[in-house]
Amino acid sequence: MRINRIKFVSEMARNDFNVNDLTERCGISRGTISSVKNGKTCSPNTAKRIAEALNVELKYLTEEA
């Protein structure tokens, strides 16, 4: 699953989170968060946990097919 990088970074800024903050909030490794932020794919479970930590719906963050 691919998360939209622009929406992801925008939501991180809106929540005043850096990568370390998000790592603590969703329990995902810093490397995984950085990979997603740089446009790599992730598992649906990872995407769901990121969306929950950012307080947005998963479908908002995911790339349009």
Long-range contacts (C-beta under 8 A, 24 or more apart in sequence): 1-41, 1-42, 1-43, 1-44, 1-46, 1-47, 1-62, 2-39, 2-40, 2-41, 2-42, 2-62, 2-63, 3-36, 3-42, 3-47, 3-50, 3-61, 3-62, 3-63, 4-61, 4-62, 4-63, 4-64, 5-37, 5-38, 5-39, 7-60, 7-61, 8-36, 8-37, 8-50, 8-54, 8-61, 9-37, 11-54, 11-56, 11-61, 12-37, 12-54, 15-54, 15-55, 17-53, 17-54, 22-50, 22-53, 22-54, 25-53, 26-50, 26-52, 26-53
